[in-house]
Amino acid sequence: MAAYYPRKLVTIKDVKTEFGPELDTWDPDEEARFEYIEELKARGKSNPKKKSAPPAAAPVKGKKK
């Protein structure tokens, strides 16, 4: 069954990695993904932001002597 479908030869991602930043390309799938994420953010349904740093060490509450 795998031989029925033709192999993908080159993708846009492969071209970008080969030629670097000097080549300006447009990936419609990536653009659609970015638009979808922006729509989610506008509705307030996007993923929460990650914490930038671990919280400061709080003093341990215990019995006083």
C-alpha positions as CSV (number, residue, x, y, z in Angstrom):
1,M,0.0,0.0,0.0
2,A,2.9,2.4,0.7
3,A,4.0,2.0,-2.9
4,Y,0.6,3.3,-4.1
5,Y,1.2,6.8,-2.9
6,P,4.0,8.8,-4.5
7,R,6.8,9.9,-2.1
8,K,7.2,13.6,-1.2
9,L,10.4,14.8,-2.7
10,V,10.9,18.2,-1.2
11,T,8.9,20.3,1.2
12,I,9.0,24.0,1.9
13,K,10.7,23.3,5.2
14,D,13.5,21.4,3.4
15,V,14.0,24.4,1.1
16,K,14.2,26.8,3.9
17,T,16.8,24.8,5.8
18,E,18.9,24.3,2.6
19,F,19.0,28.0,1.5
20,G,18.7,29.7,4.9
21,P,17.2,33.1,5.6
22,E,18.2,34.7,2.3
23,L,15.4,32.9,0.6
24,D,11.9,34.3,1.2
25,T,9.3,31.6,1.0
26,W,5.6,31.3,1.8
27,D,4.0,28.2,3.4
28,P,0.2,28.3,3.2
29,D,-0.2,25.6,5.9
30,E,1.9,27.6,8.3
31,E,0.0,30.8,7.5
32,A,-3.3,29.1,8.2
33,R,-2.0,27.8,11.5
34,F,-0.9,31.3,12.5
35,E,-4.3,32.7,11.6
36,Y,-6.0,30.0,13.6
37,I,-3.9,30.8,16.7
38,E,-4.7,34.5,16.3
39,E,-8.4,33.8,16.2
40,L,-8.1,31.7,19.3
41,K,-6.3,34.5,21.1
42,A,-8.9,37.0,20.1
43,R,-11.6,34.8,21.7
44,G,-9.5,34.2,24.8
45,K,-9.2,30.4,24.0
46,S,-5.5,30.1,23.4
47,N,-3.0,28.3,25.6
48,P,-1.8,30.1,28.8
49,K,1.6,31.7,28.8
50,K,4.4,29.7,30.3
51,K,6.1,30.9,33.5
52,S,9.2,32.8,32.8
53,A,11.1,31.9,36.0
54,P,10.6,29.5,38.9
55,P,9.0,31.0,41.9
56,A,11.2,32.4,44.7
57,A,11.9,30.0,47.5
58,A,9.3,30.6,50.2
59,P,10.2,30.2,53.8
60,V,9.0,26.9,55.2
61,K,6.2,27.3,57.7
62,G,6.8,25.2,60.8
63,K,6.7,25.1,64.5
64,K,8.6,27.8,66.4
65,K,10.8,26.7,69.3
